[in-house]
Amino acid sequence: MAREIFTEEHEAFRDMVRAFIAKECAPHHEQWEKDGIVSREVWLAAGRAGLLGIDMPEEHGGGGNDDYRYYVVFNEELAKAGIHGPGWAVHNDINGGYLRQLANDEQKRRWFPGYCSGEIITAIAMTEPAAGSDLQGIKTTALRDGDDYVLNGSKTFISNGILADLVIVVAKTDPEAGARGVSLLVVERGMPGFERGRNLDKIGMHAQDTAELFFDNVRVPAANLLGDEGMGFIYLMQNLARERLSIGATALAAAEDAFEKTVEYCRTRTAFGRPIGKFQNTRFVLAEIKTELTVARSFTDKCILADTTHSLTPEDAAMLKWWNTELLKRTVDRCLQLFGGYGYMTEYPIAKAYQDVRIQTIFGGTTEIMKEIIGRSLDL
C-alpha cells in the first residue's frame, strides 16, 4: 500500500527503480560480492536511467528536482532487494549535497556532467585510523603553497574508495585553528601522491568497495577547494542530518523487508504438524516486531517530510539514525531465530542481512554519538 508521503509520481518512479534493479543489479550482485566491488558499467547504467544527480541542475545533466523523496524511494528499493554494492547513497545523498551547495560555477561545469552520467564516481573521506566520530581529531593537513594545497595524511573505511574518481577530503588547512581550520578539498583520480590501499575485508556488504586512502604531498589546486577555506567543519555539521536521514530511512526499509520475508516463511514452514506461525511464541515475536516497525515508520516519514521543507533538525536526524539502525539489527536477529538452522545458511537472504546490517549502528555516527547529540540538546 502506498504511503501518504508519496505521490503518484513517486510511485511511478518506484516502479522504474524496481525494473532497473531487476535488470541491472540483481543478476550481478552475487558476482560483485565475490569480487568485492561492482562494475563501473552499473554506474553508467544508473546515469542513463536518471538515477544519479536527480537534484542536480538540468543544465549540467541532472534532474533538477530537489525532492529528497525520490532518493528515499531509490534507497528503499535497493534495501528491499538486498543490493548494497553500488555506493549510490554516498554519491547521491551525501556527496551530492556538498557539491550542489558548495561548488562554484567552474567546478559545476567540470564535475557535474560526469557525476550525473556515472562517469565520475565520488567518495567522501572523513574517517582516519585514529579519528572516527571525533572529526575535530583528524590529522590530515592541506597547507597552502602558492596556487596549490599540499595534502598529507591518510583516511580509512572510505566507501567507494577504490572506484572513486573524485574524493571530497576533510583536511586541516590551519592546524592551529581547531574546528575553524578544517576545509574540504576535492582530490581527483591520478593526482601524484594520491594512492589507494587495499579493498578492506569486511564482515558484510562485501560487494561495496571500502578502502584506505593515502595522500603524500598531493598538490591539490586551490581551484579544487569546495566552499570557503576554514568552513569545512560547519559544512559537515550542516550536511550530516541528511546523511543520517538516509541511513535511518534505508535501515527501516531493510527491517520491514526482513519482517515480510519472515512472516511468509512462518506461514509455510511446518513443525509438529503445523505452520510455525501458529505457535504463540512465533506470533508474539512477530507482533512485537510489527509494532516496533509501525511506530518507527510514523517517525521516519515525519522526518522525510521535514527534510523536504528543510526543517529536519540534527536532533531528530540523530534520533532517527539511532533508533532505526538499532531496530534493524534487533529485527534481523529475531527474524533469523525464527528461520532456525536455515537462517544460518548464506543462501537465505536473512543470513546475508545478518552480516550486512551490523555496520548500520556504526557508520554515519555511532549510536553512542547519536545519543550524545540528543543529550546535548536537552540543556541539562
C-alpha positions in Angstrom: 0.0 0.0 0.0 1.4 3.4 -1.0 2.4 5.7 1.9 0.8 9.1 2.3 4.1 11.0 1.9 4.5 9.8 -1.6 2.6 11.0 -4.7 1.7 9.0 -7.9 4.9 10.4 -9.4 7.0 8.9 -6.6 5.3 5.5 -7.0 5.8 5.5 -10.8 9.4 6.3 -10.1 9.4 3.3 -7.6 8.2 1.0 -10.4 11.0 2.2 -12.7 13.6 1.7 -9.9 12.4 -1.8 -9.3 12.7 -2.6 -13.0 16.2 -1.1 -13.1 17.3 -3.2 -10.1 15.9 -6.4 -11.6 17.7 -5.8 -14.8 21.0 -4.1 -13.9 21.7 -5.2 -10.3 20.1 -8.4 -9.1 21.7 -10.7 -11.8 25.2 -9.4 -11.0 25.2 -8.9 -7.2 26.5 -12.4 -6.3 29.5 -11.8 -8.6 30.0 -8.4 -7.1 30.1 -10.0 -3.7 32.8 -12.4 -4.8 34.8 -9.6 -6.5 34.4 -7.2 -3.6 33.5 -4.4 -6.0 30.8 -3.6 -8.6 31.4 -2.8 -12.2 31.6 0.7 -13.5 29.0 -0.3 -16.1 26.3 -0.3 -13.5 27.1 3.3 -12.5 26.8 4.2 -16.2 23.5 2.4 -16.4 22.3 4.3 -13.3 23.3 7.5 -15.1 21.4 6.6 -18.2 18.3 5.8 -16.1 18.5 9.3 -14.5 19.2 7.8 -11.0 22.3 9.9 -10.3 22.0 13.6 -9.6 18.3 13.8 -9.5 18.6 17.1 -7.6 21.4 18.5 -9.7 20.8 21.3 -12.2 19.4 20.2 -15.6 22.0 22.3 -17.5 24.7 20.0 -16.1 22.8 16.7 -16.8 20.9 16.4 -13.6 17.2 16.0 -12.9 16.6 19.5 -11.5 14.3 18.0 -8.8 15.1 19.0 -5.2 12.7 16.5 -3.7 14.6 14.1 -1.4 11.7 11.6 -1.5 13.0 10.3 -4.9 16.3 9.3 -3.3 14.3 7.7 -0.4 12.4 5.6 -2.9 15.7 4.6 -4.7 17.3 3.7 -1.4 14.3 1.8 -0.1 14.1 -0.4 -3.2 17.8 -1.2 -3.1 17.5 -2.2 0.6 14.5 -4.4 -0.1 16.3 -6.1 -2.9 19.5 -6.6 -0.8 21.5 -4.5 -3.2 24.3 -2.8 -1.3 27.2 -2.9 -3.7 26.9 0.3 -5.6 27.5 3.2 -3.2 24.8 5.3 -4.7 23.6 6.7 -1.4 27.1 8.1 -0.7 27.2 9.6 -4.2 23.6 11.0 -4.3 22.5 11.6 -0.7 25.8 12.7 0.8 28.3 14.0 -1.7 25.6 15.4 -3.9 24.6 17.8 -1.1 28.1 19.1 -0.6 28.7 19.6 -4.4 25.3 21.1 -5.1 25.5 23.6 -2.3 29.2 24.5 -2.4 30.6 24.0 -5.9 31.3 27.2 -7.8 30.2 27.6 -11.5 33.6 26.4 -12.8 33.5 23.3 -10.6 29.9 22.6 -11.7 30.9 22.7 -15.3 33.9 20.5 -14.7 32.4 17.8 -12.5 28.6 17.7 -12.6 28.0 16.2 -16.1 30.2 13.2 -15.2 28.7 13.0 -11.8 25.2 12.7 -13.3 26.2 10.3 -16.1 28.0 7.9 -13.8 31.4 8.5 -15.5 32.6 10.2 -12.3 32.1 8.2 -9.1 32.5 10.1 -5.8 33.6 9.4 -2.3 34.0 11.4 0.9 37.0 10.9 3.2 36.4 11.9 6.8 37.4 9.0 8.9 41.1 8.4 9.8 42.8 5.5 11.5 42.8 7.5 14.8 39.8 9.7 14.3 36.3 8.4 13.6 33.3 10.0 15.2 35.6 12.8 16.6 36.1 14.7 13.4 37.9 17.5 15.2 40.7 15.0 15.9 41.7 14.5 12.2 45.4 14.7 11.4 45.3 15.1 7.6 46.7 18.5 6.6 46.4 20.6 3.5 48.8 23.6 3.7 48.7 26.4 1.1 51.7 26.7 -1.2 51.2 29.2 -4.0 48.2 28.1 -6.2 48.0 24.7 -4.5 47.3 23.0 -1.2 49.9 20.3 -0.2 47.8 17.4 1.2 49.3 14.9 3.6 47.6 12.2 5.6 45.5 9.1 5.4 41.9 8.0 5.6 40.2 4.7 6.2 36.8 2.9 5.8 36.1 5.0 2.7 33.0 3.8 0.8 33.6 3.9 -3.0 37.2 4.3 -2.2 38.6 2.0 -4.9 36.2 3.2 -7.7 36.1 6.9 -6.8 37.2 9.5 -9.3 36.6 12.4 -7.0 37.1 12.3 -3.3 35.9 15.1 -1.0 38.7 15.1 1.6 38.3 16.7 5.0 41.6 18.2 6.0 43.1 20.9 8.3 44.2 23.9 6.3 45.1 25.7 9.6 46.1 23.1 12.2 46.2 25.7 14.9 42.6 26.9 14.4 40.8 23.9 15.7 37.3 23.4 14.1 37.8 26.7 12.3 40.8 25.4 10.5 39.0 22.5 8.7 38.4 22.7 4.9 37.0 20.5 2.1 39.3 19.7 -0.9 38.3 17.7 -3.9 41.1 15.2 -4.9 40.9 13.7 -8.4 42.0 10.3 -9.6 45.5 10.4 -10.9 46.8 13.3 -8.8 50.5 12.4 -8.0 50.9 11.2 -4.4 47.3 10.0 -4.1 47.3 6.3 -3.5 44.6 3.7 -2.6 45.3 1.0 -0.2 43.6 -2.4 0.0 40.0 -3.0 -0.6 39.1 -3.8 3.0 37.7 -7.2 4.0 34.5 -6.6 5.9 32.1 -8.7 7.9 29.3 -7.9 5.4 28.4 -5.6 2.5 31.1 -7.4 0.5 30.1 -6.0 -2.8 30.8 -2.4 -1.8 34.4 -1.3 -2.2 35.7 0.2 1.1 39.3 1.4 1.0 42.2 3.1 2.7 43.4 6.3 1.0 46.8 7.8 1.3 48.0 11.3 0.5 51.7 12.0 0.2 52.4 15.6 -0.7 49.5 15.7 -3.1 49.3 19.1 -4.8 45.6 19.9 -5.0 44.9 23.1 -7.0 43.2 25.8 -5.0 40.5 25.7 -7.7 39.5 22.3 -6.0 38.7 23.9 -2.7 35.0 23.2 -2.0 33.3 26.2 -0.5 35.3 28.6 1.7 38.6 27.8 3.5 38.1 27.1 7.2 34.3 26.4 6.8 34.6 22.6 6.4 33.5 21.7 9.9 30.4 23.8 9.6 29.6 22.3 6.2 29.9 18.8 7.7 27.6 19.7 10.6 25.0 21.1 8.1 25.0 18.0 5.9 25.2 15.2 8.5 21.5 15.4 9.2 20.7 14.4 5.6 23.3 11.5 5.8 21.7 10.2 9.0 18.2 10.5 7.5 19.4 8.5 4.5 20.9 5.8 6.8 17.8 5.7 9.1 15.2 5.6 6.3 17.1 2.8 4.5 17.5 0.8 7.7 13.8 0.8 8.3 13.1 -0.3 4.8 15.5 -3.2 5.2 13.9 -4.1 8.6 10.5 -4.1 7.0 11.7 -6.4 4.2 13.3 -8.8 6.7 10.0 -8.9 8.6 7.9 -9.6 5.5 10.2 -12.4 4.4 10.0 -13.9 7.9 6.2 -13.7 8.0 6.0 -15.6 4.7 8.5 -18.2 6.0 6.4 -18.7 9.2 3.3 -19.3 7.1 4.9 -22.1 5.1 7.5 -23.7 7.4 5.9 -26.5 9.5 6.9 -28.1 12.8 5.0 -30.6 14.8 2.4 -30.8 12.1 1.5 -27.2 11.6 3.0 -23.9 10.4 5.3 -22.4 12.9 3.3 -19.2 12.7 0.6 -21.0 14.6 2.7 -21.2 17.7 2.1 -18.5 20.3 5.8 -17.6 20.7 6.2 -17.0 17.0 3.1 -14.8 16.9 4.2 -12.8 19.9 7.7 -12.2 18.4 6.2 -11.1 15.1 3.6 -8.9 16.9 6.4 -7.2 18.7 8.4 -6.6 15.6 5.3 -5.4 13.7 4.5 -2.9 16.4 8.0 -1.5 16.6 8.2 -1.2 12.8 4.9 0.6 12.7 5.9 3.1 15.3 9.3 3.7 13.6 7.5 4.2 10.2 5.5 7.1 11.6 8.6 9.0 12.9 10.6 8.2 9.8 8.0 9.5 7.4 7.7 12.6 9.6 11.5 13.2 9.2 11.4 12.6 5.5 8.7 15.2 5.1 10.7 17.6 7.3 13.7 17.3 5.1 11.6 18.2 2.0 10.8 21.6 3.8 14.4 21.9 5.0 13.2 21.7 8.7 14.8 18.4 9.8 16.7 19.1 13.0 20.1 17.5 13.8 18.4 16.1 16.9 15.6 14.4 15.0 18.1 13.0 12.5 20.2 11.6 15.3 17.1 10.0 16.9 16.1 8.5 13.6 19.5 7.1 12.8 20.0 5.7 16.3 16.5 4.1 16.6 16.1 2.7 13.1 19.6 1.2 12.9 19.3 -0.4 16.3 15.8 -1.6 15.3 17.2 -3.1 12.1 19.9 -5.0 14.0 17.4 -6.3 16.5 14.7 -7.2 13.9 17.1 -9.2 11.7 18.4 -11.1 14.8 14.9 -12.1 15.9 13.8 -12.9 12.4 16.9 -15.2 11.8 16.0 -17.1 15.0 12.6 -17.9 13.6 14.2 -19.3 10.5 16.1 -21.8 12.7 19.0 -23.6 11.1 18.1 -22.3 7.6 18.7 -18.8 8.9 22.3 -19.6 9.3 22.7 -20.6 5.7 24.0 -17.8 3.5 21.8 -18.7 0.6 18.9 -17.4 2.6 18.6 -13.6 2.5 18.1 -13.4 6.2 21.6 -14.7 6.8 23.1 -12.2 4.4 21.1 -9.5 6.1 22.5 -10.5 9.4 26.0 -9.9 8.1 25.2 -6.7 6.2 23.3 -4.8 8.8 25.9 -4.8 11.6 27.6 -1.7 10.3 24.4 0.4 10.4 24.8 1.4 14.0 28.4 2.4 13.4 28.8 4.4 10.2 27.4 7.9 9.8 28.0 8.4 13.5 27.7 5.6 16.1 24.7 5.0 18.3 26.6 6.5 21.2 27.4 9.7 19.3 23.7 10.0 18.3 22.7 9.8 22.0 25.3 12.5 22.8 23.8 14.8 20.1 20.3 14.2 21.5 21.6 14.7 25.1 23.3 18.0 24.4 20.0 19.3 23.0 18.3 18.9 26.4 20.2 21.8 28.0 21.0 19.8 31.1 
